[in-house]
Amino acid sequence: MNTGTKLGFSNLRKSVSARVNEIAEIEMRQVGKIKHSMHDACLSALAMMYFQDASMLEFQRRLQEQTQMNNLQTLFQVETIPKDNQLRDIIDAIPSQKLLPIFNDFFRLLQRGNQLQPFQFLDEGYLLPIDGTQYFSSETINCPSCLTKGYKNGTINYSHKVLGASIVHPEKKQVVPLAPEPIKNSDGSKKQDCEINAGKRFLNRIRQEHPKLEIVITADDLYSRQPFIEALNQNKMSYILIAKPSSHKVLFDQLIEKEDLDQAHLLEWQDNEGAIHRYEWINDIRLNGNKSAPLVNFFEYSIIRDGDKITYKNSWVTDIRVTGNNVKKLVKAGRAKWKIENENFNTLKNLGYHAEHNYGHGKKNLSFNFFLFTLLAFFMHQIIELKDPLYQIARAKFSAKKEFWNQLRCTIRVIIFENWESLLGFVISPPTDIRAP
Ligand SMILES: [Zn+2]
């Protein structure tokens, strides 16, 4: 039914297979049988993340023994289910940056299928919130890329962090993830990597990969400092960054002066429940006290209840000129996040973690590569939610998304399906004449 569409499951899976085979051929200089085992390892990892099932391989091995068939083969074209240590060794050795182009492949498919344009919220460009996430932490398990933090009592904490970014629209549930940037230590470096440095690398890479894409970066207070704003300007990206009074003293002092001169603008409205929404803004003020301080535009938003109780207050700096016409929209844009509002992501993050429990942390790239497969599976879910009509029908049969995926997981443990569509078809209308023998 939907097998032929560019944004269907099969085509996404094919595009991953093509990249993985390319990596095996060019990067790893492997041929024949070894190439297959690399494909099988990567697609098995993707399948585990896609179905959010860390024991998927075990169940499919059982099906294979019983019936000489299994769903990893039919749905993901895995020829031979890899052994656990084989899967770990192969994925550990893949240089992570070689997997990043898969994100662009999905992105281009969305672009060509006219599915990106509906995500545009501001005229200035696509909203792209960026944010650091820790996805691994331990006091014993570690690898050379681990970030380290020593404590007075002698213990060391090892962790992996990543700078994540997804295109969002404040009124859409789905998001479009871009390839994330690892926050990690590189070989021989004594200095710990940090979120801001990863942020700057991310901006450069995204600009290289998407030279013409109009982007509005949103981020928290950590990023609203001169070096990062200069990196944004260099990469011709717009921004809406939280700016707190505690970290922007000079900026907030100017506000008071300007307010005295009556240069501040104010807009207020009252909602049905009586809460007052107050917007205040000033254009062209200095970010800080430096001689070379960039000029920024500033806006603030507060919600006031019961006459004088401020129940919400936040403030931002932006390069976009703030007016009475766009200030409400800018506040919405500044508040839109991708991580917190997305119920799925935490499950997926945990799944990456569970996979790591089964397969280990690795010596090179295993931990981050598992994270990448997790995010790719999440990306596939986003596209399928947007574009797969059969998915939408099947999903509507269940009130909770968790229950829907639970059903898929259980079903593929016992029945073999030719393809994704026949699995969904089964879930939509299960045969009524099944009886245990
Ligand atoms: Zn590590």
Boltz pocket constraint, residues with backbone or C-beta under 6 A from the ligand:
constraints:
  - pocket:
      binder: B
      contacts: [[A, 141], [A, 142], [A, 143], [A, 144], [A, 145], [A, 146], [A, 147], [A, 158], [A, 159], [A, 160], [A, 361], [A, 367]]
      max_distance: 6.0
